[in-house]
Amino acid sequence: MRRKTFPAGIARPVATPLQPSVVYAAADPDALDDQYKGRSQGWTYSREGHPNAAIVAEIIDEMEGTTGGTVTGSGMSAVMLALLGVARAGDHVIGADQLYGRSLRMMTEELPRLGIETSLADPTDAAAFERALTDKTKLALIETVSNPTLRVADVDGIAALCRQRGILLAIDNTFSTPRAFPALDRGADIVIHSVTKLLAGHSDAMLGYVGTRDAELAERFALLGATMGTTPSPFDCWMAERGLYSFALRYDRAEATAIQLASALAEAPGIRRVIYPGRRDHPDHNRAAELLGQRTGNMVSFEIDGGRDAANAFVRACEGVAFAPTLGDIGTTISHPPSSSHRALSAEARAALGISEGFFRISVGCEDADDLIARFRSAAEAADRVRPT
Ligand SMILES: *Cc1c(COP(=O)(O)O)cnc(C)c1O
């Protein structure tokens, strides 16, 4: 059977077609020359780029104010491109000490193996960051809002420091998103996303993004991605594109509910503390107001009294809320860092971060706020009942 060719038509589809083709045919060698020389636009082999990835890149570029961003197969491959696109053997990279778990591993295990020295410092303290710099430091990697304790980095202080010392600043903007935090306008040179989370928003596509306003660096990320094979699948891009169109609406809705839920939890029985950047009792409240304004996000952390038994009771009673270690889904999810993301740490190391057995993190979704709050309130009551009196 001969392969059939897709018919060209006059009308264009409104919804983006999914284009799974790995390879593209050209008319003749001259046409291919034109394409490689940039005289015509086309595709060759999908690891080098494909239309579904290009559309996702264009959307996120527009959100972040970047050009020529690279979409990758996961958030971690975007982190990898940012780190390896800038640093080489002999360089030093500094990172925040509460980065996403795998990013921490990349800093502490993988980069040193490649001859890139790294150190970690508290990003809420620019002076601590400064003390950790060396004359070899090329890149700093931070997250605006940390996971899961939702501490807010001193982005202005660190950006000023980086500018002054000629260090590139990369911000992983996954938690804050461009809706809350325009990373490049606030001093970042490179912005990174796990598109898997809020941007795509439905827990059915795994993708990352790395972008910058520096054309040369953007080209480096794209080439490195093609060489390292970090290319995303067209299907995931196609799913994410659909999610991206509703991102702003989802974000606003989830954030409005998060604000209400944080207040309701603070009043519920057996809740020791609620951590939310918009609350006055947040340790970085003033900085959050300065950096994020009213955009305090969809993530709420809290701590209940009691140990594992109370934690189990809370999760079991929290009806319809998935107990799952991710964030940014259309539905609310709850995670328990001591048994998931932070289980490898000793109890003492967790305690130093303020993560007890009763510590939870909520990623608020788009459900009806009153109904969601009622479910959390009954979960708090259920946990309160199992506690020894
Ligand atoms: C999830 C996450 C990542 C990694 O993204 P994946 O898409 O899971 O590879 C990186 N940074 C942050 C802040 C994240 O939450």
PDBQT file of the ligand as one rigid body, heavy atoms in Angstrom, charges set to zero:
ROOT
HETATM    1  C1  LIG A 401       7.254  19.310  39.079  1.00  0.00    +0.000 C 
HETATM    2  C2  LIG A 401       8.319  20.332  39.135  1.00  0.00    +0.000 A 
HETATM    3  C3  LIG A 401       9.472  20.219  38.355  1.00  0.00    +0.000 A 
HETATM    4  C4  LIG A 401       9.713  19.025  37.449  1.00  0.00    +0.000 C 
HETATM    5  O1  LIG A 401       8.782  18.976  36.421  1.00  0.00    +0.000 OA
HETATM    6  P1  LIG A 401       8.366  17.600  35.686  1.00  0.00    +0.000 P 
HETATM    7  O2  LIG A 401       7.459  18.085  34.615  1.00  0.00    +0.000 OA
HETATM    8  O3  LIG A 401       7.694  16.756  36.707  1.00  0.00    +0.000 OA
HETATM    9  O4  LIG A 401       9.624  16.990  35.182  1.00  0.00    +0.000 OA
HETATM   10  C5  LIG A 401      10.420  21.225  38.422  1.00  0.00    +0.000 A 
HETATM   11  N1  LIG A 401      10.248  22.289  39.234  1.00  0.00    +0.000 NA
HETATM   12  C6  LIG A 401       9.153  22.432  40.007  1.00  0.00    +0.000 A 
HETATM   13  C7  LIG A 401       9.030  23.633  40.878  1.00  0.00    +0.000 C 
HETATM   14  C8  LIG A 401       8.147  21.467  39.985  1.00  0.00    +0.000 A 
HETATM   15  O5  LIG A 401       7.068  21.612  40.765  1.00  0.00    +0.000 OA
ENDROOT
TORSDOF 0
